Amino acid sequence: MGRVKARELVGALVLGAFLIAWNHLIADRMPGTRETDTVADVLVAVDALALTWRLTAPRRVLAVTTLVTLTYLLLGFPYGPVFLPFAISVYSVARYLPWRTAAVAAGLAIPVLALHNVSDGVSLGDLSGLFPAAGWVAVPFTIGTLRAQLKDNVARDRREAVERGIQEERLRMAQEVHDIVGHGLAAIKMQADIALHVLHKQPEIARPTLEAVSTTSAQALDELRSTLRMLRSADESKASTPGLADLDGLYQRMRDAGLEVRVRTVGAPGTLSAESDMTAYRMIQESLTNVLKHAYPKEADIVLENEPGALRIRVISAHPETAPMPGDGLGIAGMRERIAAQGGRFAAGPAPGARFVVDAWLPA
């Protein structure tokens, strides 16, 4: 019947001892029945010990408890405690087996257990003899079925939660790749356009511009590799994740690409969590990439306001009415999701004076 765990065995022994004592206690209160003796004690003990295998072989345990209980009743011993192991075995069948299999097993137990009515003079054709047996089956079977459904619901909820977590992680990684590739390609395109424009007239300017293209592409590839390593090593990803300390390098790459970046810091810098630190970096990176792609003139003002327990970031750029909206793509939506995930606030849109402002507030 499978391996026996010590806990189930001890529980069955304790239950058997309890039922034997209970049986002797009520025997004198049920006249007309056979006096409990060693045979009754053995039957009750076997009935209880069978429950040791109720988790690994519930159908066999139900068959054993049904036959033992039937034998006990046919011998004329008093009703009562002997039904408890039978009820537990019915519950176990409903709890641990597929519903259809459990229903068949429990249904077969009803007429078998009802055979004891023959000893009481009830005809085999009298269906009323099935009612007591059906009652001992219906109640534990219902409870076991409900518990099984509850377990299935909990397992399904856990699977759905895991799937949601996987999907959210995929979206987060997709956003990381979008930010890295979008930023790198925008800078490379701008630098390549400048090189092509001055290649024949001012070749001395074209060379450093092409060198900047090479540098920018190499940096983008390195950052992309670091991001992909996050899928393999959490410790490595923490070391390679960019943050506010890397902004100077970002500003320089954007300046090399032809974007004028002005930065102003207000207040003493505080300490952000690793997630918020990376979120702040990615938001500034995506904002500057949008400015490089959409705004004219190619310039941006960045204001970092360090508040008690928070950091406010504003990226202000030109936004003529003829220019495309920076929020038309995935960048603005991605920034909004990043900030919201850290419990912050985010807004982006046109401002007076033909400006476009990205405004974020991140808690420390």
N, C-alpha and C positions, 0 to 999 in steps of 0.2 A: 504493500500500500504506500510505499514511499518512506522517506526518512522521518523519524519521529523527533520532534524538538522537545527538550526537557521541559519547557514551559507548558506545552500542551499535555504532556504526561502528568506533570504535577497537578495541573488544573483538573484533569480527569480523575485522579486519585482523590483529591479533596472533594470533588463533587460526588464521587461514589460513596465516600464515608458519610458525607452530609445526607445523601438520599437514604442510605441504610438506616441511619439514626432517625430520620424523619419518618421512614416507613414504620419502624417499630413504635414510634410515638403515636401515630394515628390508627394503628391496627385495632386497638381496643375500642375505638370510637366508630368502627364500621362493622356492626354485627351482620352475620350472614355470610361473611367471607372467610376464607381459609386463614388460619393463624400464620403469621410470618415466621419463617424458619430459615435454615441454612440455604435451602434451595432458592427462596426468595432473595436472600442476601446475595447469592452468587449471580442470579439473573440481573439484579439491580447493578451489581458491580460490573458485570460484562457490558451492560447497557451504557454505563458511564465511561468505561475504559475505551469503548469503541470510538468515542468522540476525539480520542487522541489523533486520529487520522482524518478528522473532518475537513481540514484544509487541503490535504493532498488527494484524498479519495472520497469526496462527499457522497457520491452515489452509493458506494459500497457501505459506507457508514450508515446511510439511510436504510439500506437493505437489512443490515445487521440489527439496528435499533428497532426496526419494524417487526422483525421476526422474534427478537427477544421480548419486546413488549407484548406481542400476540401470545407467546408462550406463557408469559407471566399471567396474563388475563385468563387464558384458557385453564390454567391451574387453579384459578379461583382466588388469587391473592387480591388484597384490597387495592382499589383505584388510588391514584394520587401521584406520588413522586416519580413513579416509573415512566410517566409520560414526558417528563422534562427532557431527558436525553433525546427522545424521539422528536420533540418540538425543536430542539437545537439542531438536530440533523436536517430537519426540513428547512430551517432557516439557512443552514450552510449550503444546501443544494441551491436554493434561490439566490444566495449571496455570491457564490463563486462559480456557478455554471451558467452557460447561455440560457436565456429565458425558456426557449422551447424545450431544451433538454431537461431543465429543472422542472418544468410543468409536467412533462411526461412522467418523470420519476416520482414526483409528489402525488400525481394523480393515481399511479399504480399502488401507492402505499395506502390509499384510502380503503379500497375494498379488502386488501389483505388484512389491515388492522381491524376492519369491521367483522371479520370472521369470528371474533370472540363472542359476538352476540348469539352465535349458535348455541353456545354453552348456557346461555340464559333463556333458551327456548324460543328465540326469534327466528322466523323462517328466512331462508336464504333469499326468497323473493320479496321480502319486506324491505323496501328502500329506506324506511325510517331508521334502520340500523346503521346507515351510512352517515347520518347527521353528526353523531359525536366524533367519529373519526375525522370527518371533513372539517369540523371545527378546530381540531388539533393540527390540521394541515394548513387551513386557510390563513389563520392569523400569523404564524411564523413565516409562511411563504410570502405573505404580503409585506411583512417587515423586511425580510431578506431582499425582496425585489426592489423595494424603495431604497435600501442601502446600496444595492448594486447600481441603481440608476444614479444615485448621488455620487458614487465613486466615479462612474463614467463621466458625469457632468464636470466633476473636478478635474479629471484627467484631460477632458476635452478643452477646458478653460486653460489648463497649463500648456497644452500643445499650441493653442491659439496665441497665448502670451509669448511662447518661445518663437512662434512664426512671426508675430508682430515685432519682436525684438530683432530677429534676423532681418526683416524687411527694413526696419528703422536703421539698422547698421549699414545695410546696403545703400540706403538713401544717403546716409552720412558720408560713406566712402565715395559715392557718386558726386556729392557736393564738394568733397575735398579735391577729387580729380578735376571737376569742373573749374574750381577756383584756380588750381595750379596751372592747368593747361590753358584756360582762358586768359589768365594773366600773362603767361609766357608767350602765347601766340600773339596777343595784342601788342606786347612790347616788341616782339620780333618783327611783326608786320610794319610797325611804325618806323623801326630802325632800317628795315630793308627799303621802305619807300624813300626815306631820306638818302640812303646810299645810291639808289637808282637815279634819284633826282640830280645829285651832284657828281655822279660818276665821271661824266665827260668834262664838265666845266670846272669842277674843283675836286680832282681825284685825291688830294691830300686830306679832304674831309671824309671821303668815302671809306678810306681804309679804317680809321678808328670806328666808324659807324658799323662796318662789317665785323670788326672785332667785338663790338658790343653785342651784335647779333649772336656771335659764337658764345660769348660769355653768358648772355641771357638764356639761350637754349640749354647750355650745360647746367646752369643753376636750376632751370625748370625741370630738367631730367633728374637731377639729384633729388629735388624735392618730391618729384613723383615717385621715385624709388623708395624714398623714406616713408611716404604715405602708404605704399603697397606693402612695405615691411610691417606695418601696423597689423596686417592680417596674420602675421606669423609670430610676432613677439611683442607683448605688451610693454616689457621693459625697454626694448629698443625704440618703440614708438614714442615713449615718454621723452627719451633723450633727443629724438629727431624732430619733435613737434615744434614748429615755429611759434614765437610769442612776441610780446612787445619789445623785448630786448633785441629782436632782429629787424626792427622797423628801419633803422638807419640803412641797412643793406637794401631793403625794399625801396626806400626813397631814392637811393642812388641808382638802382636799376631803372626806376621810372624816369629819373632825370636823364639817364643815358638814352632812354627811348624818346626823349623830346618833350617830356612833361615837366612843367615848372611846378615844384612842390614847395609850399611854405608851411612850416609847422610851428605851432605855438602851444606851449604846455602851461597849464594853470594849476598851481598847488603842488605840494610834494607828492611824488608817485607813491601809491599804496601797493598792497599785495593782493593780487588776484589769484583765484584758483587756477590750476593748470588748464582746465577746460575753458574758463572765462578768458584767460590770457591768450589761448589760441584763437578763440572766437573773436576777440578784439583785433588780432592780427589779420585774420581772414576777412573781417569786415572792411578794414582799411584797404587791404589788398584788392578786394573786389570793387570797392568804390573807386579807387585810382584806376583800375582797369577799365571801368565804365567811362570814366572821364577821358582816358586815353582814346577810347574807341568812338565816343559820341560827342564830346563837348568841344567847343571852339570859342575862344582860344584854349590851347592845351595847358591849363593851369588849374591848380587845386590848393585850397587852404584847409589845413587840418588843425583842429583845436581839440586838445586833450585836457579835459577839466577833471582834476582829481578831487572828488567830494568825499566826505566821511563815509567810508564803507562802500564806495561806488566809484565808477569811472564813466564819465560822459564823453562820447566821441562824436565830433561833427566834421563832416567832409563837405566843403562848400566849393562848388565849381560853376563855371559859366554854363548857361543853358539857353541859347537862343531858340526862338520859337520854331525855326526851320530845322533844328537838330532832332534826331530821333530821341525818344524818351529812354533814359537809361534803365527804366524799370520794365521795358518791354520783354526782356529775356528772363532767364532763370536766376540771374544774380541777385536782384532785389528780394525775390521770394526766398532764396537760400539764406540771405543775410537775416531776414525776418525770422526764419525758422531757427537759425543758430542762436540769435539773441533770446528768443522766447524760451528755448530749451534751457538757458542759463538763468531764467527768471527775470530777464531784463525787459526793456521797452524799446521799440524801434519805430521810426517813421522816416519816410523818404518821399520827396516830391518837390515841385517847383516852389520857388520863393520870390518875393519882390526883387526887382532889379535884374530880371532875366537870369536868376541863379537857380541852381538845383542843390538841395541840401539833404544829406543823409545824416540822421540824428539817432544815436543809440545811447542807452543807459544800461550799464552792466553792474550788478551788485558784486561786491568783493567776496 
